Amino acid sequence: MAQAKKIVIANWKMNPPTSAEAKKLFGGIKRKVSSIRGVQTIVCPPFVFLTELTQSYSGSKISFGAQDVFFEQKGSFTGEVSAAMLTSVGAQYVIIGHSERRALGEDNEDIAKKVKAALKEGLRIILCIGEHERSEDGAYLSFLKEELITALSGVSQKDISKCIIAYEPIWAIGKSAKDAMQPRSVHEMSIYIRKILTEKYNKQKALTVPILYGGSVGPTNVEALAERGAINGFLVGGASLDPESFAFVVKSMQN
Ligand code: PGA
């Protein structure tokens, strides 16, 4: 049976403060992960550091992604960045629908448009979904389904293989390891997401879509999550700003 690739993604968010520090951080990550085999590593720096990093590290095994993209191709959209601009500076991936973008006003329809525009330009998608809170009636399950189905509404059978799903429960983001989701719950959510994908897409294809977990992943909890979470990797925020911790996360997916 076909299997999804193992992937670990660094989401630097609005860090580090300078271009020199971004280069230093990337260099550190590159050194630490260079000997790790069988796990695809993707670094998503802020837009402004992309050009310099992709140029300085063009031969590296680490791929580059952006943290957002706009859905229009060009024109009067002050402050926005198009998919073509991203590919032109060497980005191969883009995070879409991160909860921190959603909190600034982005909705499921905007996200669907971004996914389509990015695919059209040849970018691969890191689609983030995640509930704000968990209630006993299980309403978060239909909330997640809605996020996923709407975001993928324009994604064909062919293009689903260019998507990665990052499940990031909002209540578990940016906290300490003890607040992260427990492996058993991650396992349940991964099955749930996989089921939605197999209902919408050809089963063989749906099985190869990587499903990642994100939310306070770090050296102290990653091994249990990797072992028992039934996921294909991680989307890492805070711990991706420390090469040692990030490499530990990448390594946890090696076996
Ligand atoms: P965190 O962030 O690892 O700092 O919780 C994850 C994310 O928001 O992508």
Residues whose N, C-alpha, C, O or C-beta is under 5 A from the ligand:
A	BS01	PGA	N11 A172 I173 G174 K175 G214 G215 S216 V217 L235 V236 G237 G238 A239
